[in-house]
Amino acid sequence: MRLTGFEGRVALVTGAARMRSLGRSIAIGLAEAGCDIAMTGTDRPRESFPADEREAGWRGLDSVAEEITALGRRCLTITTDGTTGEENAGRILRETLDGFGRLDVLVNNAAAARGPDRVDVVDLPPGVWDSVIGTNLTGSFRLSRVVARHMVAAREGGAIVNISSIGGKLMSAKTAAYAASKAGLHALTSAMAQELGPHGIRVNAVCPGIVRTSRLDDLPDAAWSRIIESTVPLRRAGEPRDVANLVVFLCSEQAAWVTGQAWNIDGGQLTIH
């Protein structure tokens, strides 16, 4: 079966500037399927790049854009400062519409990196809580809100995919801010799916487990191997392309009767729910 419904369509993917990232793979996957791509990313200082990005001469969004245009698709890059305010969301939508004249797919992928939030609640600084909730949940809400308004007015349907995590279902100790942000994203997905369904707009969440992106760099490979061996039935970490494949399916005509779901993609780490 060939996935269809992408020709002449435009997809917006947030958080796509890293070399080893979900955002890059999702943007490329949607381009391969037939979409023109708008994508956002922050303007990171080059000294903050991981060693493999520096060695590869990685240029953030520009490097991803070259890959997409090589596929014969149009690409628009939108640099943001990482803020999640209403003005920023409106600017992203305006620039996308100015560049392409339409918007059919939104993938809310931008997320806060794992870091100082992984502590007990009693030790969690309020500012860190605000930052994680702001990026993972509030940012997705604000961009979804303005994009959904446009999709409703355009009367051509659409698809919104929120990149969440099984962390929003596991709700483990020392992940209060992250787990709350992702569980909130599941609630937002459900509510929006019910509200936007009558307009032909489908809203789903994707919940990855352990995926080989730069976010795994905080632990040695040996440590991740032990975690994978003990918790993942398929005995391997996911690849960004695994997640991209699911996102592309959820945006296709073949998923036309799928909405309001939070799909686990984790090698079996979390089953059934």
Backbone torsions as a table, in degrees:
resi	resn	phi	psi	omega
1	MET	NA	133.7	176.8
2	ARG	-100.4	130.7	178.0
3	LEU	-71.4	136.8	-175.0
4	THR	-129.2	173.5	176.0
5	GLY	100.9	14.9	-174.2
6	PHE	-109.8	-20.5	-176.6
7	GLU	-62.7	130.7	-179.8
8	GLY	77.0	6.0	-178.2
9	ARG	-99.0	157.5	178.9
10	VAL	-121.0	132.7	178.3
11	ALA	-118.3	139.8	175.0
12	LEU	-111.5	122.9	-179.2
13	VAL	-120.8	123.6	179.1
14	THR	-93.3	152.6	176.0
15	GLY	65.4	54.7	-172.5
16	ALA	-115.7	18.2	-169.2
17	ALA	-92.1	-10.8	-176.0
18	ARG	-88.4	150.5	-176.9
19	MET	-70.1	-47.1	177.7
20	ARG	-102.6	84.5	-173.0
21	SER	-149.8	157.5	172.9
22	LEU	-65.6	-42.3	-175.4
23	GLY	-58.2	-45.5	179.0
24	ARG	-60.4	-47.5	-177.6
25	SER	-66.2	-37.2	178.9
26	ILE	-66.1	-45.2	179.5
27	ALA	-60.4	-44.1	179.8
28	ILE	-67.2	-41.2	179.2
29	GLY	-61.0	-42.8	178.4
30	LEU	-68.3	-34.4	176.2
31	ALA	-66.9	-42.7	177.7
32	GLU	-61.5	-32.5	179.7
33	ALA	-74.1	-20.3	176.6
34	GLY	130.4	-1.5	-178.5
35	CYS	-81.7	147.0	159.2
36	ASP	-81.0	150.3	-167.7
37	ILE	-124.0	129.9	162.2
38	ALA	-108.6	139.6	-178.3
39	MET	-146.6	150.0	-178.4
40	THR	-115.0	159.1	174.9
41	GLY	-170.9	159.8	178.5
42	THR	-88.2	157.1	-179.8
43	ASP	-89.0	83.3	-177.8
44	ARG	-75.3	139.4	173.5
45	PRO	-64.9	140.5	-174.1
46	ARG	-59.4	-29.9	-179.6
47	GLU	-68.7	-15.2	178.1
48	SER	-88.7	-5.0	-179.3
49	PHE	-67.8	142.9	170.4
50	PRO	-58.7	159.7	-176.2
51	ALA	-57.4	-39.7	-177.0
52	ASP	-68.4	-31.3	176.0
53	GLU	-68.4	-42.8	179.3
54	ARG	-63.3	-42.0	-179.2
55	GLU	-65.8	-32.5	-178.7
56	ALA	-84.1	-3.5	-176.5
57	GLY	68.2	33.1	-176.1
58	TRP	-62.9	138.1	-177.6
59	ARG	-123.8	30.6	175.6
60	GLY	64.0	-133.1	-177.0
61	LEU	-56.5	-35.2	-178.3
62	ASP	-62.5	-37.4	179.1
63	SER	-67.3	-41.1	178.2
64	VAL	-66.3	-39.5	179.3
65	ALA	-60.3	-38.9	178.3
66	GLU	-62.5	-39.4	178.7
67	GLU	-64.8	-38.1	-177.9
68	ILE	-72.7	-43.4	179.0
69	THR	-66.8	-28.4	176.2
70	ALA	-65.9	-20.8	176.9
71	LEU	-84.9	-1.6	179.9
72	GLY	87.2	13.8	179.4
73	ARG	-105.4	154.4	174.2
74	ARG	-80.0	151.5	-178.4
75	CYS	-143.8	137.3	177.4
76	LEU	-124.3	128.7	178.1
77	THR	-105.5	138.5	-179.0
78	ILE	-128.4	108.7	179.1
79	THR	-84.0	131.4	179.1
80	THR	-121.7	166.9	178.2
81	ASP	-98.3	10.3	178.1
82	GLY	84.5	-1.7	179.4
83	THR	-75.5	158.2	-174.6
84	THR	-120.1	24.6	-177.5
85	GLY	-77.2	168.7	-179.4
86	GLU	-61.1	-38.6	-178.7
87	GLU	-63.0	-41.3	179.9
88	ASN	-64.8	-43.1	178.7
89	ALA	-61.8	-43.7	178.9
90	GLY	-62.9	-39.0	179.6
91	ARG	-65.2	-41.2	-180.0
92	ILE	-61.1	-44.6	179.0
93	LEU	-64.5	-45.3	-178.0
94	ARG	-60.6	-44.5	-178.8
95	GLU	-65.6	-36.4	177.8
96	THR	-64.8	-46.6	-179.7
97	LEU	-68.3	-36.5	176.5
98	ASP	-62.9	-36.3	-176.9
99	GLY	-79.8	-35.5	-171.9
100	PHE	-123.5	-18.7	178.6
101	GLY	82.2	-2.7	179.7
102	ARG	-160.2	166.8	174.7
103	LEU	-151.7	123.9	-173.8
104	ASP	-116.3	-25.3	-175.3
105	VAL	-136.2	133.7	172.3
106	LEU	-122.8	128.0	173.1
107	VAL	-117.0	108.8	177.6
108	ASN	-83.7	93.5	-176.1
109	ASN	-109.0	-24.8	-177.3
110	ALA	-56.6	134.2	-176.4
111	ALA	-152.1	157.3	177.2
112	ALA	-74.8	138.0	178.2
113	ALA	-71.9	151.0	174.8
114	ARG	-63.9	136.5	-176.8
115	GLY	-172.8	-124.4	-174.0
116	PRO	-70.3	-1.4	177.1
117	ASP	-81.1	-12.9	-174.1
118	ARG	-86.8	65.0	179.8
119	VAL	-138.5	170.4	174.8
120	ASP	-59.5	150.2	179.9
121	VAL	-55.6	-39.1	-177.1
122	VAL	-66.2	-17.8	179.7
123	ASP	-107.6	5.3	-174.8
124	LEU	-82.8	114.6	179.7
125	PRO	-64.3	136.4	179.6
126	PRO	-55.3	-35.4	179.7
127	GLY	-65.1	-35.7	177.5
128	VAL	-68.5	-43.2	175.0
129	TRP	-54.9	-49.9	-177.8
130	ASP	-60.3	-39.7	-178.1
131	SER	-66.1	-45.4	-178.3
132	VAL	-66.8	-46.8	179.0
133	ILE	-63.7	-40.6	-178.9
134	GLY	-62.2	-44.9	-178.3
135	THR	-74.2	-50.5	-171.4
136	ASN	-76.5	-35.2	-173.9
137	LEU	-111.6	-55.2	-176.2
138	THR	-64.0	-40.9	178.8
139	GLY	-61.4	-42.2	178.1
140	SER	-65.4	-40.6	177.7
141	PHE	-60.2	-48.5	-173.7
142	ARG	-67.6	-40.6	179.4
143	LEU	-71.6	-40.3	177.4
144	SER	-60.5	-38.1	-177.9
145	ARG	-62.0	-49.3	-177.6
146	VAL	-72.7	-35.2	178.8
147	VAL	-68.6	-41.6	179.6
148	ALA	-63.4	-39.0	175.8
149	ARG	-57.6	-44.7	178.9
150	HIS	-63.9	-45.2	-178.1
151	MET	-63.0	-40.5	178.0
152	VAL	-61.4	-45.6	-178.7
153	ALA	-66.3	-34.3	-178.0
154	ALA	-73.3	-23.6	176.3
155	ARG	59.2	36.6	177.7
156	GLU	-122.4	13.7	-178.3
157	GLY	71.7	-161.4	180.0
158	GLY	156.8	178.6	179.3
159	ALA	-138.9	135.8	174.4
160	ILE	-122.9	128.9	177.2
161	VAL	-123.0	123.4	177.2
162	ASN	-99.2	122.4	178.2
163	ILE	-83.8	109.7	-177.2
164	SER	-107.8	-136.7	-178.4
165	SER	-169.8	152.2	172.0
166	ILE	-65.2	-15.0	175.6
167	GLY	-59.5	-27.3	177.9
168	GLY	-76.1	-7.4	175.2
169	LYS	-110.5	-36.3	177.2
170	LEU	-69.2	-39.7	177.9
171	MET	51.6	53.2	-174.7
172	SER	-73.4	160.6	174.1
173	ALA	-58.8	149.7	178.6
174	LYS	66.4	19.3	176.6
175	THR	-129.8	27.1	-170.3
176	ALA	-54.2	-49.3	-177.1
177	ALA	-66.6	-47.3	-178.5
178	TYR	-64.0	-48.7	-178.9
179	ALA	-62.2	-41.5	179.5
180	ALA	-64.6	-38.8	-179.8
181	SER	-65.9	-39.5	-178.0
182	LYS	-77.5	-37.2	174.4
183	ALA	-63.8	-38.0	175.1
184	GLY	-63.5	-35.2	177.5
185	LEU	-65.5	-35.0	175.7
186	HIS	-64.7	-42.2	178.2
187	ALA	-64.0	-42.4	177.7
188	LEU	-61.6	-42.5	178.7
189	THR	-59.4	-47.1	-178.5
190	SER	-62.8	-47.5	-178.4
191	ALA	-63.6	-44.0	-178.8
192	MET	-66.6	-37.8	179.3
193	ALA	-60.3	-41.5	-179.6
194	GLN	-70.1	-36.4	-178.2
195	GLU	-76.6	-37.0	-172.4
196	LEU	-94.9	-13.6	179.8
197	GLY	-52.6	-44.6	179.5
198	PRO	-61.1	-16.3	178.1
199	HIS	-96.8	7.4	-179.9
200	GLY	76.5	18.9	-179.9
201	ILE	-105.3	122.2	-178.4
202	ARG	-100.5	139.4	-178.0
203	VAL	-129.9	122.0	179.0
204	ASN	-135.2	160.5	174.2
205	ALA	-117.1	148.0	175.5
206	VAL	-117.6	131.4	-172.7
207	CYS	-119.2	87.0	178.9
208	PRO	-71.8	154.8	169.1
209	GLY	-96.4	-129.0	-178.8
210	ILE	-82.2	113.1	-177.7
211	VAL	-123.1	140.2	-177.2
212	ARG	-74.5	83.9	172.8
213	THR	-124.2	178.4	179.6
214	SER	-65.1	-13.3	177.9
215	ARG	-70.1	-13.5	177.4
216	LEU	-86.7	-1.0	-174.4
217	ASP	-70.7	-8.1	-177.3
218	ASP	-78.1	-11.1	176.2
219	LEU	-127.6	150.9	177.1
220	PRO	-65.0	155.5	179.4
221	ASP	-55.9	-38.0	-178.4
222	ALA	-62.6	-37.8	179.0
223	ALA	-66.6	-43.7	177.7
224	TRP	-65.2	-36.1	178.5
225	SER	-61.8	-39.9	178.5
226	ARG	-66.3	-41.3	179.2
227	ILE	-63.7	-44.4	-179.2
228	ILE	-64.2	-43.7	-178.7
229	GLU	-61.0	-33.7	-175.2
230	SER	-93.1	-15.3	-173.2
231	THR	-126.0	-16.5	-173.7
232	VAL	-111.6	111.0	-177.8
233	PRO	-56.8	-35.2	179.5
234	LEU	-79.4	-1.8	169.8
235	ARG	58.9	33.6	171.6
236	ARG	-154.1	155.8	170.8
237	ALA	-74.9	154.7	174.4
238	GLY	-75.3	159.6	172.0
239	GLU	-103.8	149.9	178.0
240	PRO	-51.5	-33.7	-179.5
241	ARG	-65.1	-32.6	177.1
242	ASP	-57.3	-44.5	-179.6
243	VAL	-69.9	-41.3	179.7
244	ALA	-59.9	-39.7	-180.0
245	ASN	-59.2	-41.5	179.3
246	LEU	-67.8	-41.7	179.2
247	VAL	-60.4	-45.7	-179.6
248	VAL	-60.5	-43.4	177.1
249	PHE	-58.0	-45.7	-176.8
250	LEU	-65.4	-20.8	178.5
251	CYS	-93.9	-3.0	-173.6
252	SER	-89.7	168.2	174.6
253	GLU	-65.0	-26.7	-179.6
254	GLN	-69.6	-15.2	176.2
255	ALA	-105.8	27.5	-173.2
256	ALA	-63.6	-18.6	-179.5
257	TRP	-111.5	24.8	-178.8
258	VAL	-116.5	117.9	174.7
259	THR	-156.8	155.6	177.0
260	GLY	74.3	21.4	-175.9
261	GLN	-110.7	153.3	174.9
262	ALA	-118.5	98.5	-171.2
263	TRP	-84.7	121.6	172.8
264	ASN	-77.9	136.5	172.2
265	ILE	-139.8	92.0	-164.2
266	ASP	-150.4	16.6	-179.8
267	GLY	68.8	16.3	178.8
268	GLY	93.0	8.7	-178.6
269	GLN	-61.2	-38.6	178.8
270	LEU	-124.6	117.5	-174.9
271	THR	-109.0	155.7	173.5
272	ILE	71.8	-58.9	-173.1
273	HIS	-98.3	NA	NA
